[in-house]
Structures are given as structure tokens and as C-alpha cells.
């Protein structure tokens, strides 16, 4: 018999935090907007061969901190910054601080490897990344679903979410809404724990 995913949901810092632990030891922590259930951040930790793994950000970005007593150098604020920020119907990645004209960029996808590649003809930026949601759900990458644009020094790459992903996300939203309804009309407060049923 397959073990279920263990989930805990708590209101903290003005957001709904959902902590999921999978039978293989993988953990996912997601933060949702309390009212709209929009996914704000997601970080994942997988068990490595040598023990506990480290957290990797999939959606959103970690809060930048700089301690001048411990750190001698800090990355320039002009360096390109790669983050993922999804919409309801698309996976979306943004690369800020890319001042080059649109004709310099090339964004391609490989269905055989599941990788998306960003490159510039002036050789100033190169990035290869995957869509973890597709990998987790065994959905092949379809290069035809990739779109991109460039404005305000930001390269925006979009990938239309497959129906299976939309169904998974809608199911999670229904579960979050159901958990909210168990409180009745009570407004969510800091520290509230909500039950997510499978």
C-alpha cells in the first residue's frame, strides 16, 4: 500500500504555508495568498545520497540578506536575476537586468531532455533550466508551448501549463478553500493551523 503525502498548513507571516512531506523523504514548502490561493513561493528539499539535502527555490525568490561581518563581497545588483513567478495558466520565468535588444535572445526547448535554454548572440547570458512540475508528473516538455518577450530590461519566458497540471493546481485550491471553510466565517489569523485532507 502506497503511503500518502503528509501535509500541514498554517497561517504565518500573512500567508498560508503548506508543508508537504513525501514517502521518499522529499519536502515541499509552498506559500499561498490567503484570499486568492495564488502560489507565491515554493521550495523543495530532496534527501541526498549523503544525508539531508538543501532547500532549492522553484518559485519566487529567497529574501536577500547581507551580513557585512560575515560576508566580504556581495553580488552586484546589476547582475542578471533569474526567478520563477507563475500565473494561473502559465509557468513563467523572469530574468531581470538584461539590457540587450530583443533580437539578441534565443529561447529553445528540448522535449528529449526536458530542458529550456536561454542564450544571447552576444554571449553575455546563458541559462539552462527544467520545469520541475513537469518532471514530477512525468509530462514531457513541448517546445511549442514556450513563448518569450523582452521589456524593461527583463526577459519573460512563459510556458502554457498542461491540463494535468491545471487539474492538480485546481484540486489543491479546492483543498485550501475547503480548509478555509472549516473555520466558518472566521478570518484567518496568525498561527491558525488548517487541515488539508487527501
Phi and psi restraints in degrees (value plus and minus 20) as a CYANA .aco file:
   2 UNK   PHI     -97.6   -57.6
   2 UNK   PSI     113.7   153.7
   3 UNK   PHI     -94.1   -54.1
   3 UNK   PSI     128.4   168.4
   4 UNK   PHI    -105.4   -65.4
   4 UNK   PSI     144.2   184.2
   5 UNK   PHI     -96.4   -56.4
   5 UNK   PSI     111.0   151.0
   6 UNK   PHI    -108.9   -68.9
   6 UNK   PSI     105.5   145.5
   7 UNK   PHI    -146.2  -106.2
   7 UNK   PSI     119.1   159.1
   8 UNK   PHI    -149.1  -109.1
   8 UNK   PSI     116.7   156.7
   9 UNK   PHI    -147.3  -107.3
   9 UNK   PSI     111.4   151.4
  10 UNK   PHI    -161.6  -121.6
  10 UNK   PSI     127.4   167.4
  11 UNK   PHI    -107.8   -67.8
  11 UNK   PSI     101.0   141.0
  12 UNK   PHI    -171.1  -131.1
  12 UNK   PSI     112.1   152.1
  13 UNK   PHI      42.9    82.9
  13 UNK   PSI       8.0    48.0
  14 UNK   PHI      59.2    99.2
  14 UNK   PSI     -11.8    28.2
  15 UNK   PHI    -149.8  -109.8
  15 UNK   PSI     143.8   183.8
  16 UNK   PHI    -114.5   -74.5
  16 UNK   PSI      96.5   136.5
  17 UNK   PHI    -122.5   -82.5
  17 UNK   PSI     105.9   145.9
  18 UNK   PHI    -134.0   -94.0
  18 UNK   PSI     100.0   140.0
  19 UNK   PHI    -130.2   -90.2
  19 UNK   PSI      96.6   136.6
  20 UNK   PHI    -132.7   -92.7
  20 UNK   PSI     112.4   152.4
  21 UNK   PHI    -138.6   -98.6
  21 UNK   PSI     105.7   145.7
  22 UNK   PHI    -117.0   -77.0
  22 UNK   PSI     138.5   178.5
  23 UNK   PHI     -75.6   -35.6
  23 UNK   PSI     -50.3   -10.3
  24 UNK   PHI    -102.8   -62.8
  24 UNK   PSI     -16.6    23.4
  25 UNK   PHI      75.8   115.8
  25 UNK   PSI     -29.5    10.5
  26 UNK   PHI     -86.0   -46.0
  26 UNK   PSI     121.3   161.3
  27 UNK   PHI    -142.2  -102.2
  27 UNK   PSI     122.3   162.3
  28 UNK   PHI    -150.7  -110.7
  28 UNK   PSI     108.3   148.3
  29 UNK   PHI    -135.8   -95.8
  29 UNK   PSI     101.9   141.9
  30 UNK   PHI    -141.8  -101.8
  30 UNK   PSI     125.0   165.0
  31 UNK   PHI    -136.8   -96.8
  31 UNK   PSI     112.1   152.1
  32 UNK   PHI    -141.8  -101.8
  32 UNK   PSI     128.4   168.4
  33 UNK   PHI     -83.0   -43.0
  33 UNK   PSI     112.1   152.1
  34 UNK   PHI     -82.0   -42.0
  34 UNK   PSI     -58.2   -18.2
  35 UNK   PHI    -104.8   -64.8
  35 UNK   PSI     -66.5   -26.5
  36 UNK   PHI    -117.6   -77.6
  36 UNK   PSI     -32.0     8.0
  37 UNK   PHI      44.7    84.7
  37 UNK   PSI      -0.7    39.3
  38 UNK   PHI     -87.6   -47.6
  38 UNK   PSI     115.2   155.2
  39 UNK   PHI     -91.9   -51.9
  39 UNK   PSI     102.1   142.1
  40 UNK   PHI    -118.1   -78.1
  40 UNK   PSI     -66.6   -26.6
  41 UNK   PHI    -163.1  -123.1
  41 UNK   PSI     135.0   175.0
  42 UNK   PHI    -166.8  -126.8
  42 UNK   PSI     109.9   149.9
  43 UNK   PHI    -149.3  -109.3
  43 UNK   PSI     127.5   167.5
  44 UNK   PHI    -147.0  -107.0
  44 UNK   PSI     120.1   160.1
  45 UNK   PHI    -150.3  -110.3
  45 UNK   PSI     102.1   142.1
  46 UNK   PHI    -128.6   -88.6
  46 UNK   PSI     128.3   168.3
  47 UNK   PHI     -91.2   -51.2
  47 UNK   PSI     107.7   147.7
  48 UNK   PHI    -113.4   -73.4
  48 UNK   PSI     154.7   194.7
  49 UNK   PHI     -85.8   -45.8
  49 UNK   PSI     -45.2    -5.2
  50 UNK   PHI    -125.1   -85.1
  50 UNK   PSI      -4.4    35.6
  51 UNK   PHI     107.1   147.1
  51 UNK   PSI    -168.5  -128.5
  52 UNK   PHI     -86.9   -46.9
  52 UNK   PSI     113.5   153.5
  53 UNK   PHI    -104.1   -64.1
  53 UNK   PSI    -197.1  -157.1
  54 UNK   PHI    -129.6   -89.6
  54 UNK   PSI     139.2   179.2
  55 UNK   PHI     -92.7   -52.7
  55 UNK   PSI     114.5   154.5
  56 UNK   PHI    -140.0  -100.0
  56 UNK   PSI     111.6   151.6
  57 UNK   PHI    -103.2   -63.2
  57 UNK   PSI     107.0   147.0
  58 UNK   PHI    -121.8   -81.8
  58 UNK   PSI     -62.1   -22.1
  59 UNK   PHI    -148.8  -108.8
  59 UNK   PSI     119.8   159.8
  60 UNK   PHI      58.5    98.5
  60 UNK   PSI    -186.7  -146.7
  61 UNK   PHI    -165.6  -125.6
  61 UNK   PSI     129.7   169.7
  62 UNK   PHI     -87.9   -47.9
  62 UNK   PSI     134.5   174.5
  63 UNK   PHI     -88.0   -48.0
  63 UNK   PSI     105.7   145.7
  64 UNK   PHI     -95.1   -55.1
  64 UNK   PSI     108.3   148.3
  65 UNK   PHI    -148.4  -108.4
  65 UNK   PSI     125.4   165.4
  66 UNK   PHI    -157.2  -117.2
  66 UNK   PSI     100.4   140.4
  67 UNK   PHI    -129.8   -89.8
  67 UNK   PSI      84.8   124.8
  68 UNK   PHI     -83.6   -43.6
  68 UNK   PSI     -38.5     1.5
  69 UNK   PHI     -96.7   -56.7
  69 UNK   PSI     -49.4    -9.4
  70 UNK   PHI    -126.1   -86.1
  70 UNK   PSI     -42.0    -2.0
  71 UNK   PHI    -136.0   -96.0
  71 UNK   PSI     107.5   147.5
  72 UNK   PHI    -106.3   -66.3
  72 UNK   PSI     -50.5   -10.5
  73 UNK   PHI    -150.3  -110.3
  73 UNK   PSI     136.4   176.4
  74 UNK   PHI    -155.6  -115.6
  74 UNK   PSI     124.9   164.9
  75 UNK   PHI     -82.9   -42.9
  75 UNK   PSI     122.1   162.1
  76 UNK   PHI     -84.1   -44.1
  76 UNK   PSI     122.9   162.9
  77 UNK   PHI     -93.2   -53.2
  77 UNK   PSI     -26.4    13.6
  78 UNK   PHI    -112.9   -72.9
  78 UNK   PSI     -26.5    13.5
  79 UNK   PHI     -87.7   -47.7
  79 UNK   PSI     130.6   170.6
  80 UNK   PHI     -80.1   -40.1
  80 UNK   PSI     120.1   160.1
  81 UNK   PHI    -141.5  -101.5
  81 UNK   PSI     100.7   140.7
  82 UNK   PHI    -124.6   -84.6
  82 UNK   PSI      98.4   138.4
  83 UNK   PHI    -158.6  -118.6
  83 UNK   PSI     138.2   178.2
  84 UNK   PHI    -129.3   -89.3
  84 UNK   PSI     112.9   152.9
  85 UNK   PHI    -163.7  -123.7
  85 UNK   PSI      80.5   120.5
  86 UNK   PHI     -97.6   -57.6
  86 UNK   PSI     137.3   177.3
  87 UNK   PHI    -127.9   -87.9
  87 UNK   PSI    -198.0  -158.0
  88 UNK   PHI     -82.8   -42.8
  88 UNK   PSI     -57.9   -17.9
  89 UNK   PHI    -130.0   -90.0
  89 UNK   PSI     -24.5    15.5
  90 UNK   PHI    -157.9  -117.9
  90 UNK   PSI     126.8   166.8
  91 UNK   PHI     -98.8   -58.8
  91 UNK   PSI     119.7   159.7
  92 UNK   PHI    -162.1  -122.1
  92 UNK   PSI     114.1   154.1
  93 UNK   PHI    -140.4  -100.4
  93 UNK   PSI     124.8   164.8
  94 UNK   PHI    -147.0  -107.0
  94 UNK   PSI     115.3   155.3
  95 UNK   PHI    -138.0   -98.0
  95 UNK   PSI      85.0   125.0
  96 UNK   PHI    -104.2   -64.2
  96 UNK   PSI     141.3   181.3
  97 UNK   PHI      47.6    87.6
  97 UNK   PSI      20.4    60.4
  98 UNK   PHI    -136.3   -96.3
  98 UNK   PSI      74.7   114.7
  99 UNK   PHI    -104.6   -64.6
  99 UNK   PSI     -12.6    27.4
 100 UNK   PHI    -100.8   -60.8
 100 UNK   PSI     136.4   176.4
 101 UNK   PHI     -88.4   -48.4
 101 UNK   PSI     136.2   176.2
 102 UNK   PHI     -75.4   -35.4
 102 UNK   PSI     -53.6   -13.6
 103 UNK   PHI     -86.9   -46.9
 103 UNK   PSI     -31.5     8.5
 104 UNK   PHI     -98.6   -58.6
 104 UNK   PSI     -44.2    -4.2
 105 UNK   PHI    -109.7   -69.7
 105 UNK   PSI     127.6   167.6
 106 UNK   PHI    -156.0  -116.0
 106 UNK   PSI     107.4   147.4
 107 UNK   PHI    -145.3  -105.3
 107 UNK   PSI      98.6   138.6
 108 UNK   PHI    -149.9  -109.9
 108 UNK   PSI     139.1   179.1
 109 UNK   PHI    -150.5  -110.5
 109 UNK   PSI     127.6   167.6
 110 UNK   PHI    -138.7   -98.7
 110 UNK   PSI      94.4   134.4
 111 UNK   PHI     -88.2   -48.2
 111 UNK   PSI     -49.9    -9.9
 112 UNK   PHI     -88.9   -48.9
 112 UNK   PSI     -53.8   -13.8
 113 UNK   PHI    -123.7   -83.7
 113 UNK   PSI     -37.8     2.2
 114 UNK   PHI      55.2    95.2
 114 UNK   PSI      -1.3    38.7
 115 UNK   PHI    -127.2   -87.2
 115 UNK   PSI     125.6   165.6
 116 UNK   PHI    -130.7   -90.7
 116 UNK   PSI     115.4   155.4
 117 UNK   PHI    -141.0  -101.0
 117 UNK   PSI     111.6   151.6
 118 UNK   PHI    -130.1   -90.1
 118 UNK   PSI     109.7   149.7
 119 UNK   PHI    -162.6  -122.6
 119 UNK   PSI     137.2   177.2
 120 UNK   PHI    -138.0   -98.0
 120 UNK   PSI     124.1   164.1
 121 UNK   PHI     -87.6   -47.6
 121 UNK   PSI     -42.4    -2.4
 122 UNK   PHI    -107.8   -67.8
 122 UNK   PSI     -14.3    25.7
 123 UNK   PHI      40.7    80.7
 123 UNK   PSI       9.0    49.0
 124 UNK   PHI    -114.1   -74.1
 124 UNK   PSI     -37.7     2.3
 125 UNK   PHI    -169.3  -129.3
 125 UNK   PSI     118.0   158.0
 126 UNK   PHI    -168.3  -128.3
 126 UNK   PSI     112.5   152.5
 127 UNK   PHI    -171.9  -131.9
 127 UNK   PSI     114.4   154.4
 128 UNK   PHI    -139.8   -99.8
 128 UNK   PSI     112.3   152.3
 129 UNK   PHI    -168.2  -128.2
 129 UNK   PSI     146.0   186.0
 130 UNK   PHI    -137.9   -97.9
 130 UNK   PSI     154.4   194.4
 131 UNK   PHI    -131.4   -91.4
 131 UNK   PSI      74.4   114.4
 132 UNK   PHI     -74.2   -34.2
 132 UNK   PSI     -53.6   -13.6
 133 UNK   PHI     -80.4   -40.4
 133 UNK   PSI     -60.3   -20.3
 134 UNK   PHI     -88.0   -48.0
 134 UNK   PSI     -63.1   -23.1
 135 UNK   PHI     -82.7   -42.7
 135 UNK   PSI     -67.2   -27.2
 136 UNK   PHI     -79.2   -39.2
 136 UNK   PSI     -51.7   -11.7
 137 UNK   PHI    -123.9   -83.9
 137 UNK   PSI      -8.5    31.5
 138 UNK   PHI      35.9    75.9
 138 UNK   PSI      25.5    65.5
 139 UNK   PHI    -130.2   -90.2
 139 UNK   PSI     104.2   144.2
 140 UNK   PHI     -90.3   -50.3
 140 UNK   PSI     128.6   168.6
 141 UNK   PHI     -91.5   -51.5
 141 UNK   PSI     114.0   154.0
 142 UNK   PHI    -130.9   -90.9
 142 UNK   PSI      84.6   124.6
 143 UNK   PHI     -76.0   -36.0
 143 UNK   PSI     -45.1    -5.1
 144 UNK   PHI     -89.9   -49.9
 144 UNK   PSI     -35.1     4.9
 145 UNK   PHI    -109.2   -69.2
 145 UNK   PSI     -20.8    19.2
 146 UNK   PHI    -107.1   -67.1
 146 UNK   PSI     109.9   149.9
 147 UNK   PHI    -150.2  -110.2
 147 UNK   PSI     135.4   175.4
 148 UNK   PHI    -171.7  -131.7
 148 UNK   PSI     138.9   178.9
 149 UNK   PHI    -172.9  -132.9
 149 UNK   PSI     146.1   186.1
 150 UNK   PHI    -156.7  -116.7
 150 UNK   PSI     105.2   145.2
 151 UNK   PHI    -176.4  -136.4
 151 UNK   PSI     128.7   168.7
 152 UNK   PHI      32.9    72.9
 152 UNK   PSI      25.2    65.2
 153 UNK   PHI      40.7    80.7
 153 UNK   PSI       3.1    43.1
 154 UNK   PHI    -147.5  -107.5
 154 UNK   PSI     106.7   146.7
 155 UNK   PHI    -109.8   -69.8
 155 UNK   PSI     105.9   145.9
 156 UNK   PHI    -136.4   -96.4
 156 UNK   PSI      99.4   139.4
 157 UNK   PHI    -130.3   -90.3
 157 UNK   PSI     109.8   149.8
 158 UNK   PHI    -143.0  -103.0
 158 UNK   PSI     125.3   165.3
 159 UNK   PHI    -155.8  -115.8
 159 UNK   PSI      98.8   138.8
 160 UNK   PHI     -82.4   -42.4
 160 UNK   PSI     110.1   150.1
 161 UNK   PHI     -90.4   -50.4
 161 UNK   PSI     111.0   151.0
 162 UNK   PHI     -85.2   -45.2
 162 UNK   PSI     138.2   178.2
 163 UNK   PHI     -74.6   -34.6
 163 UNK   PSI     -60.8   -20.8
 164 UNK   PHI     -79.8   -39.8
 164 UNK   PSI     -60.9   -20.9
 165 UNK   PHI     -87.7   -47.7
 165 UNK   PSI     -63.2   -23.2
 166 UNK   PHI     -80.1   -40.1
 166 UNK   PSI     -59.5   -19.5
 167 UNK   PHI     -85.4   -45.4
 167 UNK   PSI     -62.1   -22.1
 168 UNK   PHI     -81.7   -41.7
 168 UNK   PSI     -66.0   -26.0
 169 UNK   PHI     -86.5   -46.5
 169 UNK   PSI     -60.0   -20.0
 170 UNK   PHI     -85.4   -45.4
 170 UNK   PSI     -57.3   -17.3
 171 UNK   PHI     -83.2   -43.2
 171 UNK   PSI     -62.1   -22.1
 172 UNK   PHI     -84.3   -44.3
 172 UNK   PSI     -60.9   -20.9
 173 UNK   PHI     -82.3   -42.3
 173 UNK   PSI     -59.8   -19.8
 174 UNK   PHI     -82.9   -42.9
 174 UNK   PSI     -61.5   -21.5
 175 UNK   PHI     -84.7   -44.7
 175 UNK   PSI     -61.4   -21.4
 176 UNK   PHI     -85.1   -45.1
 176 UNK   PSI     -60.9   -20.9
 177 UNK   PHI     -85.2   -45.2
 177 UNK   PSI     -60.4   -20.4
 178 UNK   PHI     -83.3   -43.3
 178 UNK   PSI     -62.1   -22.1
 179 UNK   PHI     -82.3   -42.3
 179 UNK   PSI     -59.3   -19.3
 180 UNK   PHI     -84.7   -44.7
 180 UNK   PSI     -59.6   -19.6
 181 UNK   PHI     -88.5   -48.5
 181 UNK   PSI     -43.9    -3.9
 182 UNK   PHI     -85.4   -45.4
 182 UNK   PSI     -38.6     1.4
 183 UNK   PHI    -104.7   -64.7
 183 UNK   PSI     -25.0    15.0
 184 UNK   PHI      55.4    95.4
 184 UNK   PSI    -157.5  -117.5
 185 UNK   PHI    -111.1   -71.1
 185 UNK   PSI     -15.0    25.0
 186 UNK   PHI     -87.0   -47.0
 186 UNK   PSI     109.2   149.2
 187 UNK   PHI     -88.8   -48.8
 187 UNK   PSI     118.7   158.7
 188 UNK   PHI     -82.4   -42.4
 188 UNK   PSI     116.8   156.8
 189 UNK   PHI    -142.9  -102.9
 189 UNK   PSI     137.1   177.1
 190 UNK   PHI     -71.4   -31.4
 190 UNK   PSI     108.7   148.7
 191 UNK   PHI      71.1   111.1
 191 UNK   PSI     -28.6    11.4
 192 UNK   PHI     -80.5   -40.5
 192 UNK   PSI     114.9   154.9
 193 UNK   PHI    -126.9   -86.9
 193 UNK   PSI     111.2   151.2
 194 UNK   PHI    -137.2   -97.2
 194 UNK   PSI     126.2   166.2
 195 UNK   PHI    -112.3   -72.3
 195 UNK   PSI     109.5   149.5
 196 UNK   PHI    -129.6   -89.6
 196 UNK   PSI      96.2   136.2
 197 UNK   PHI    -116.0   -76.0
 197 UNK   PSI     125.2   165.2
